[in-house]
């Protein structure tokens, strides 16, 4: 969010950026640089284009295109400066990614914003988005785009931090030890949230306790007097709290536990929203979350606790959560028209692990269905689970049974373990890939059904949602949420 004004706030001057990155300017850049980009396809006029080298492409190949699209300057390394000298204004540095990190650090140094950082095994992006919504009513708020939570996403988000921001919200991810530590030391948050610790990325860790220790790295970057916000209901709460205190942090907790600083008192789960009564640092609050699911309510407690610790108006933050909607692939609902009536599709295709799979199945289990309808789960492999992957997939059958799911369609070699553990009447079909599941799923769905699609990114479940939406026309649905 930016301050309400018809004048766009300059983000950087060329000289400021040159000082921050220890670079040299070649040519005539735009006088005011308005944004930062690493993607020539989406670069806007007067942006800074950082030509970083990615896993697939080297950004230097796209410098000419970025400048032709209106970039105000391109940041390139010394090795490419000569061949790109005629493309347009350049900022020449030793290493482009290191320059992006330096720009991010400089943006953090000049900022007076209250900074909040989020990590956790599940719910990082949803919590970050909810924080963005909750804080925006109190002041100009800057937040990570999408899931920009890694070694280039975090410095990119920092480099985009406006000088006028009152709040900055950063998502920090990891899939191996020592990944959070350098990122959070760039961000230097006033408040750091760990949403939870679950058996995720087990291929890189010896135990879930080791995952908790890696998540606890986020506390090492807290500014003096900073606050650690920890899930009181998680089995690893004491371990995380001890790690936070060792870093000098003030620990605050959230959850249903009676001792939680942000405590859930009452909850009414609706089809498209959740109504909540809670106590936040001793203050009773009643609010609505504009999305369904107990897991989102749990994270909303963390959001309100963190917002209050950051100095935001609690009433405004609570009221704003009614406007929260799930990020892409994390719970959007589509009502489609089939020849036999309306079909509900719940898109949970962005990612999956055992904890988020259980939460998504529970949400499907409480979703209303039409006359003659069924609750159907289309599930893809959960990746990066290490040696226990097959066992963890098979145990999803417990969540399927608890949620009273009628049919399961499964895709991938790991999901075969789940499929084989299900009773015959629950087996809708298994395929080696999500693409091969498309036709049998579409042929079996009917009016009244609710279909939830979920799997890890690498299992490619999102095209299943697209296929369903392509096969059946959308029904207009009033999704307006009012506070109350």
N, C-alpha and C positions, 0 to 999 in steps of 0.2 A: 504494500500500500504506500502511496506517496501523499505528501501534503496537498490539500485541495488548492490548486493554483493552475492558471492557464500557462504559466511559465515553467518549462521543464528545468529542474535543478541540475546544474552541471555536476557530474560525478568526479571527474578528474580534469585538471589542466594538463597539457602535454609536459610542462616542466615538472609539475608535481609527480607525475608518473615516472618521468625519467629519473628523478631523484630517488623515488621509492625502489626502482628496479636496477639502479646503477647502470642505466642504459644511455645510449646516445641517439639523438634525433637526426634523421636524414629526411630532407624534404620539408614540406609545409603542412603540418597536421591541422586538423580542425582546432579552432581556438578553445572550444569547450567540448570535452568528451562526455557523452551522455550515458553510456552503458558499457558493459564488458561482455564479450562473446568469445566462444571457442568453436562456433559452428558457422561456417560461411553461408549456409542455407538460410539461417535465421538472423543474420546480422542486420542491425538497423542503422539508419543514418547517424553518423558521428559516434558510433561505437568504437571501442578498442577491440581489435581482433587479436587474440593470442594464438599463435600458430603452434600449439602444443602437438607433440607426437603421441597419438593414441595407440591402442592395441592393433588397429587395422590400418589407419592412414596417418600420414605426417601432415600436420596443418600447413606446412610451408607450400604444399601443392595447391592450396586454396586461397593463398594470400591475394593473388590478383583478382580472383572472383569476389572476395570480401571487400576489397577496396573499390571495385567496380560497383558494388551494391551500395556504397556510400559510407563504409567504415572510415572513421576519422584518422585512424592510424593503425598499423599492423605491427605487432611485436614479433620479431624474428631473431634467430640466432646469427652469430658472426659467420658461420659456415654458409649461410644462404643469403647474406646481405648483398653480396655483389650481384648475383643473378636476379635479385628482386629489386634492384635499385631503381628501375624504371617503372615499377608497378604503382608507385604512389608513396605517400609518407610512411616512414618506418621508424620504429624504435628498436634499435639493435642491442641485444643483450647476449650474455654468454650462454645462458640456458633458458628456454622459454618457460618451462614449468617452474623452475626456480624463481623466475621473474614474477610469475603469477602468484606464487607463495609470498614473495616479498611485497607485492601490491596488496595482497590480503592482509598481511601483518600491518602495513602502513595504514590501511583503512581502519583496522581495529584500533590502532594507536590513536588516531584522530577522533574516534567516535566517543560521544557521551552517552550512547544508548545503554540501556540495561540489556545484557546479553543472556540468553537462555539456550542451553544445549540439551539435546535429547538422544539417548541411545536405549537399547534394549533388544531382546531377542525377537519380540513381536510388538507391532504397533508404533514403531518409530515415526513413520511418515504420517499416519493418522493423527498421532499426538502432536507432531509438529504443525500440521494443518489446523488442528483445533486451537493450538496456542496462537497461531497467526490470526484466526478469527476472533478469539477471545480478547487479544491485546489491541487489535486494530481500533476498537471503539474508544480506547483510552489515549491513543497517540499513534503517530506514523510508525508502522511496523514493517520490517524487512524480514523475509524468511527464505530458506532454501527452496529452490524450484525443484519440483518432482522429488526424486530421491538422490539429490546431489550430496552424498554423504561420505565420499571417499577422498583419495589423495589429490584429485583435481577438483572435485565438487565442492569441498569445503573452502579451499582458497578462492575458488571462483565466486562463491556466495559472499565471502568476506570482501573481495575486491569490488563487489556490487553494492556494498553497504553504503547507503546515502549518509551524508553528513548530518542531515536533519532527522534521521531515524530516532525515535524514542525507545524502540525495542528492536532487538535482532534475535531471530529464532533460527537455530542451526541444528540440523540432523547429522549425527555422527555414527557411521556404521563400521562394521568390522567382520572379517571372516577368519582372522588369525590373530594370535597374540601380538601385542606391541603396535597395533594399527591405530587404536584410538588415541594413544598417548601423544604422538606428535601433532595430531589434528586438533585435539582439545587445547594444546598449548598455544596454537594459533588463535583459537576462538576466545580463550580466557573468559569463560562465562561467570556471571553472578549467580546463576541457578543452573544446576545440572540434574537432569531427570534420568533415572533408569526405570523404564516401564516394567520390566520383568526379566527373568533369566530362565531360559528353557533349553532343552536339548536341540540346539541348532548349530550348524557348522561343526558337528562332532568329528568330521573327518580331520579337522585341524586341532582338535583338543582331546586330551586324555580323559576328561570328565566334565560334567556339568559345573562342578566347582571351579574348574579352570576357566570355563566360560564366564562365570561370575567374576572371577578375578580380572579377566580381560575387560568386562564391562565397567568394572570399578576404576579402570584407568581414567575414566572421564572426570573423576574427582580431583585428579592431579593437576588439572588446568584451572580449577576454580580460583577466582581472585580472592585475596585475603578477606575473611568474613563471609565468604560465599556459602550458599545453601545447597545441600544434597537432598533431592527428593526421591524417595525409595518406596517401592511397593511393599507394604507391611504384610500382605497376604502371601507373598512369595516365600518358598522355603529357604531362600538364600538371603533373606532380609538381614539377619544378624551379621552375616559375612560382609555384605555390602555396606551396612551401617558402620561396622568396625573399620573398613577400608576408608570410608569417607571421613570418619573422625581422625584417623591417622594422617589425613591430608589437611587437618585443621578446619574441616567443614562443619557447619551446623546441620544436623540431620533432621529432616521432617519426613513424615510418612503418610501414605494414603492407602485406602482399602476399606474392607468391611471389619477388620479387626477393631475391637473396642478402643485400643490405644492409639489408633491412627489419628494423625493431626488433621487429615482430611478424611472424614468417616462417612461412609454410605449409611444412611438411616432407613430410607425407604426407596423402593424402585418399582415403577410400572412400565413394563416393556410393551410398546405398541408395534404395529407392523412397520412403520416407517420412522419412528422416533422413540425416545425413552424419556420418561418423566422421573425426576430425581429429587429427593430430599436428602440433604447432606449437612454436615457441620464442618466448616473450614476454619481451622485455628480458633475454635470456640464460637464462630459466627454461623448461625443457621441460614441455609440457603436452599431455595427451591428453584429448580431450573429444568429446562428441556434440552435434550441433545437432539439435533435434527437428523438423527440416523438411529437405526435399531441395533441392539446388541449389548449384552452385559459387559463385554470386553471394552466397548467404546465408553461406557459409563465409568468403568474403572479408570480408564485413561483420562476422562473428563475431570475426575477428582484430582489427578496429578496436575492437570492444566490449571485448575482454579487455585490449587495450593501454590503452584509455581508463580502464577500471575500475582497473587497477593504478596508473596515473598519478594517479588520484583517491584512492588510498589504500585501496582495497577489497582484500579477501582474494582473490587470484587463483584459488586452488583452489576456493573456494566459487562464484565467478563462473563458472568453467568448468563445474563440476558443474551449475549452474542452467540452463545453455543447453540441456540435454536437455529441459527443460520448455517451451522456446520453441515457439510455434505461429504460423504466418503471420497477420498482420492480415487483416481482411475484404477479399476481392477480390484478395488477393495470394498466391495459391497454395493455398487450401483445396482439399481433395480430397473428392469425393462419389462413393461407389460406389452405382450404381443398378441395378435389376433390369429388364432388357428381356425380351421373349418369347423371345429367342435367347441369353440369358445376361447376365452382369454387364457394366456399362458404367461406365468411370471418367470423371468430369468434373473437370477442374482449373480452378478459378476464378481467373483473372488479370485480371478485368474492371475493377479499380479505375482503372487508368491505363495509358498506354503511351507509349513513345518508342523511337527506334531501338535504344538500348542494352538497355532492359528487354525489348523484343520479341525481340532475339537471345537473351537469357538464358532467356526463357520457352520459346522454340522449342528451345533446347538441352536444357532440362529435359524437355520433351515427348519429345525424341528418345531420351532414356535411360530413359523410363518403360516398364516392362514392359507388354505387351499379351497378351490371351488368344488362344486358338487361332482363327485366321481373322480376328483383329482388326487394326485399322488405327490409325495415329496421325493424328488429325484436328485441324487448327487452324482455329478460327473467329475471324477477325480483323477488327477495326473500325479506322476512321481514327485515325491519330496526329496530334493537332492541334498548333497553334502552332509549326510547323516552317518557316514563312516561304516564301521563293521556291523553295527546293530541296525542297519537300515531296513532289512527285511522284517525283523522283529517289530520295529517301530511302525512299519506300514501295517502289519497284521493286527497290531493292537488298536488301530483306528476302528476296527470292527466294534469295539466297546462303545465308542462314541456314536457309531451308526445305530447300534441297538438302543442306546440311551435316548437318542433323538427320534427314534421310531421312523427312520428313513425307509421308504417303501422300496426304492430301487437304487442300485448303485451301478453306474457305468464307469469302468476303470481303464486307464491308459498307461502303458509303460511296464517294463519288467519288474520294477519294485512294487507297483500297485497290484501285480498278480498275487503277491502275498496277501494283501487285503482281500482281493476278490475270492481267493480260494478259502478264506476263513469265514466267509459269509454264508448264511443259510441259502439254500437253492432259490427260495422265493424272492430273495433280495437281489439276486444277480441279474442285472439288466444286460450286461455284455462287457467283454474285455477285448482290448485291442493292443497291439504292440506300440502304437503311437496315437496321439490325440487326433491326427488327421484321419486315421483309419476308424476312429470312433464316431466321426461326424455323421455318416449316413445312418448307422443303426440308432443313434440317439434321436436324430430328427424324425426317423420313421416311427419311433415309439412314443414321443411326447404327444399330449392331447390337451384339449381345453380343461381348465381346472388345475393343471399341474403347476408345481413350483419347482424349478430346476436351478440348482446351485452348481457353478463351475469353479473348480479350484485346483491348483497345482503350482509347482515351482516354475519360475520363468523358463527354465530350460526344458520343461515338459511341454511347452507350447500349447497351453490350454486356451489362451485368449482367442485364437481363431475359431474355436467352438462357439463362443459367444457371438462372434461376428457372423458365423454361419446360421445360427438360430435367428439372429436379427435380420439377416438377409433373406431367409426363407419365409418369415412371417412378418406382416406389417405391424408397425407400432400402434398402440392404443394410447390416445391422449390421456394423461394422468395428472391430476392436480396434486402436486407435491409440495404445495405451500405449507410451511410450518410456522405456526404462531407461538409466541411465548405464553406460558401460563402454567 
